[in-house]
Amino acid sequence: MNTPAQPAPSALQEFAARLPKTDLHCHLIGTVRASTFADLAAKAGLDLPADPETIFANISSVMRDFTPYRNARIPIVEDYSLDPAGERYSLFQVSDWVMQSLTEPADLTRITYEAFEDAHRASNTRHLELFIDDVPPRMPELGYAGAVAAYVEGIQAAERDFGMSGRLVVGIDRSKDGAYAVARVQQILDAPSPYVVGIGLDNLETAGPPERFAEAYQLAGAHGLKRTAHSSEHAPVAVNTVTCLDVLGCDRIDHGYFVMEDDAVIARLREDQTPFTGIFTTSRRSWRPWRRASIKAMIDAGLNVILASDDPGMFPTTLANEYRIAVDELGLDRAWLRRSALAGVDACWLTDAEKAALKASMTAEIDALEQELFG
């Protein structure tokens, strides 16, 4: 039986796919390929409930209590038709299994290199900033500095092979306390690396309010580290984003969809052009339509939204796919795609000189691409 021919992509779709991009919100553990997880799990002797391909295909995080979201300005529909049939696995559970499968520094180098390779080949990503977690539990002896050295080895190989640039963002697990966060920042200060440029508050927003981590963020800022935080993603309020900006001193915000709950906050964010990293795809599958509607509302309100991939290996998605959604489902035009791609350079955490060089290179490439596709 012959497979029906697929229609050729439109010029705008091709533009979105080939556009040079930055990805500023990407968790390293969430980039791991199912095939790599299979290799690592076998080597580690990890007993999994199913093969990694099946596990990844059935990642679906479910909201346990929908009550706080019933009156959201942008309606959230409890529609689980997008969820897989049969056994489901939460993103956090699968991420923990992947962490358990990492047993030697070469594993960290491998997954880092592959994250860059996939971003380059699938999405024409030119600069990638990866969130890293605590040292994997099966190699505590490696320590923070040893883990960073292994990650950096992967980045440097990718920079040579793909002409990319990359940096690391140390994740602060908000389910832990403020003392943990301060200690995490101190690790960075005690073993500085030019590849570790900032910190980011992650995990479920409802597990820890941002103000809990003020001391850690102030310490980071005092030593020149950049700062971001997952905010207004799980808690249906805009105030957490205000706290992240005013108390934590964040340079940009990850997610931020619930800022649309407050007109005064929207006006401020539009005026300041605060960068938001937005992702249409999520493991909470029933929320994907709401995510897309929220990001469209943010863009329509004049907010500075920069597309990212988050956990591309596990959702699954790619940064190019997020751009495709922007075109096919949100109807965003070429001017917005160009503007957002270059806004990613402005919001990234390279040095000023590196940003200037990257922006010049990407601008020239976009100009040539526009001339080729649109004349």
N, C-alpha and C positions, 0 to 999 in steps of 0.2 A: 504493500500500500504506500503510495507516494504521500509525503508530507506536504501540505499546502504551502506554497511560497509565501513568505512573510513580506509585507509591504516594505519598500525602502524607507528608511527614516527620513523625515522631513529635514530641511536645512537647519531648523531650530533644534530638533532633537540631536542631530549630528554635532551641532555647535555645543550643546550641553555636555555631550559625551566627551568631546575632544578638548574642551576648555581646560587650560591649566588651572590647578586648584591647590588650596591649602586645606588641611584637616586639623583643626585645633581642639577637637574633642573626640578622643579615641582611646579606649582602654585596652592596653596590651593584651590582657587575658581574653578580652572579647574579640580579638583578631585571630585567635588560633584556629587553624584549619582543622576540620574533623579528621582528616587523614593524619595530620601531625599528632593530634590528640590520641588517635589510635596507636601510633608508634610509641608515644611517650607512656601511655597507660600500660601497654604491654611490657615495656622495659621496666616500669616501676612495679609491675605485678599488681596493678590496681584492679579490684573487682568491681566492675560496672554492671548496672542492671540491664544494659542493652549495648549494642555496638555504637560507637560515637556518631556515625552518620544518622542513625535512628534517633539518638538523644538530641542532636542538634536540630533535626527536623521537627522535633516535638517540644522545643523550648516555648513555653507559654506561661507567663507570670499572671496570676489571677488576683484581682482586687478582693480582699477579704471583707472590707466594710465600705460599702458604697455611700453610706449616709452623708458624709461631709461634702459630697460632690453633687448632690441632687439639685442644688440651686445655682450651679456655676453659670456665669453669663453665656459662655459658649457651651451649649448642651453636651453632656456626656451620656451616651446611650450604652446601657448594659447589654450589648449584643455580642454573644460568644460564638457566633457563627464562623468567625475567623479562626477560632481555636482548633487545634488538631483533634482528631478523634483518638480515643484510647489514652494511654499513659501520657501525662504531661510532666515537664521538668521545668522548675523555675530557673531563671537566669543565674541567681545566686548559688543555687545548688550545683549547676553545671560549672560555674566559675570555680567553685571550691574543688570540684573533681579535677579540673585542669591544674589548679595550683598543686594539688596532691600528686599529680603526675610528673612534676618538675623535680628532678633529683640531682642534677649536676649543672655547673655553669654553662656548659655547651647547650643545654636545653634553652636557657634564657637567651643566649646569642641566636640560636636557631629561630625561635618564635619572633624575636625582634626583627631579624633580617626578613623573614617571611611576611611580616606585617608591612614593611616598606615595599617589598616586591609586589605584593598584592595591590597595595595602594597605587603604585606606579603603573602596573600593567592594566588594572581594571579601570582606573579613574584619572590617569594622568596627574596624579598628585605630585606637587613639587616640593611641598614642605609638610611634614607630619610631626605633630606633638602628641606623645604617648603618655597616658597615665600609667604609673607603675604602682604596684601594691607592696605590702610588707614582704620581707624575704620569704620565699616559699617554705612551707612548714617542714619539708623533708631535707632541707639543707640549712639549718640555723647557723651552722659554723661559718657559712659564707659571709654573713653579716651584710649590712647595708652597702659598704664600700665595695665588697666583692660582687654583690648583685649588680650594682651600677656599672662596674667594670665590664661585666658580661653583657649587659644591655648595650653599652657604648660600642663594644666590639661589633655587635650586629649592626648598629647604626652606621659606623664608619665603613663597613663592608658595603652596605646599601648605598651610601653616599658615593663611593667609588664606582659601583656597578650601574647606578641608575641616575646619577647626577642630581640627586635629591639633597635636601637638608633635613635634619631631624633634631628634636629636643625631647627631654623627659620632664614630666610633671609628676611630682610626688603626691600620691593620693593620700588624703587624710580621711580615715574611716570615721564618719560622724556617729556611728553606733558606739564608739568608745568615748572616753572622757577627755577633758581639756588637758590633763597632764600627759596623756598619750600623745596628743597633737603637738604639744611643746617638745616632747622628746623626739618626735618625728622630724620636726624642723631642725632640732639640734643635730640630728644625724647628718643633715645636709650641710650644716655649717661646719661640722667637724671633719667632713670628707668632701670638700667642694669639688665639683666637676663642671667644666664649661657646658656640658650637655644637660645638666640639671638646672633648669631656669626658674622653676616656680612650684607652687603647691596648689592643690585643688581639693575642695571638700566634696566627698562623694558618699555613696551608699544612700539608702532611703532617707529622704528629707525629713520624714516624720520621726526618724530615730534620733535626731539630734538637732536642736535649733542652732542657727549660726552663731548666736551670741556666746554659746558655750566655748567657742574656739577663738575668742578675741585675742587672748594672750599669745597664742601660737601665731596668729596672723600678724599681730603687731611685731613680733620677733622677726618673722620672715620679712616684713616690709622694711624694718630697720636695717636689714642686711642686704637689701636690694633684690630680694626674690619677688617675682611676679606672683599674682594671686588671682584665683578664680574659685567658683563654688557652684555646685548644682543647687539651683534655687527655684522656687515657685514651680516646681515640677510635680511633687507629690502633695505638698501642703497647698490647699486651694486659697492662697493668700498672696498679695503683692508685697506685704510688709517684709517678708524674709529677704527679698531682693534689695530693698532699701537698707536693711541691716547689713547685708553682704557688701554693699557699696560704702556705707557710711561708717560702719564699725570695723568690718574686716578689711576695708580698703581694697576691694577687688578691682582688678583691671578689666575684667570681662565676666560675663555670667553664662553658665552652662544651662541650657533649657530656658526656663523663665516664662513658661506659657501662661501661668496664672497672674502675671502682671496685668493681664487684660481685665482683671477684676476691679481695678482702681484707676479712675480717669486722671487723678492728679499725678499718680506714679507714671502713667503712660506719657503724660505731657512732659514730665521731667526727663524720662528716658529718651524721648524723641529729641528734646532740646540737647541733651548731652551726647546723643548718638552712642550710647553704651553698647558695646558689642555683645550680641547673644549668639551662642552656638545652638542651632536648631536642628533637630533630627525628626523626620517624618515617621520613621520606622522604629518600633519598640517591641520588646518581648511581651508587653501587655497588649496583646493583639486587638482586643476589643476597643482599646483606646486609640488605635491608629487613625480612624476618621476624625476624632477630636483633635489629635495632634496636628493633623493637616489643616483643619479649620482654624486652630489657634495660631499656627505659624502664619497662615494667610492673613488673619486679623492683625497680627503684629506688623507684618509688612505693610498692609493697607494703612495702619496707623502711623507709618513712617519710622518704625523702629529699625535698628541696624542688625538684621539677621544674617548670619553667616552659616551656611550649611555644613554639617559634619556627619560622621558615620557612627560614632558611639561604640557599638559592639558589633562590627560588621560581620565577623565570622559566625556569630551565634544568632543574629536576628532571623535570617541573614540579610545583608544588604551590601552595597558599596557606596562610596561617595558619589560616583557617577549615577547610581540608581536614585539617590536622593535628589540630584539635579534633574533626572528624568521625571520624577514625581512633580517637581516644581513646574515643569513644562506641561506634562500631560494631564495632571490632575488639578493644578492650581492656576494654570494659564499664565504663568509669569513669562515676561518677554525677554528678548535678547539684552536690552539695556539693563534690566535688573540682574540677570545672570552675570553679566560683565562686572557690574558695580559690586555685587556680593563677592565674587571671586577675588577682586582686588582689595575689598575691605578685609578679607582674610589675611592679606599681607600686612595691612595696617595694624591688625589686632594680634598678630603673632608675636612670639617672644624671642625673635632674633635681635641682634644688635641693630642700631639704626643703619649702619653701613650695610649690613647683610640684608636688611629689609629693602633698602634703596636698590640694591643690585637685583634682588628677587623681583621687586615690583617692575623695574625696567625690563627685565627679561620676560616676565609674564605679559606685560603690556604689549611688547613687540609681538609676542606669539599670538595674543588675542587679536591684535590689529591684522596680522597676516591671515588668521583664521576667518575673520569677518570678511576680508577681501576675497578670500577663496570661495566662501559659501554664499555671500550676499552681494558681492560685486561692489 
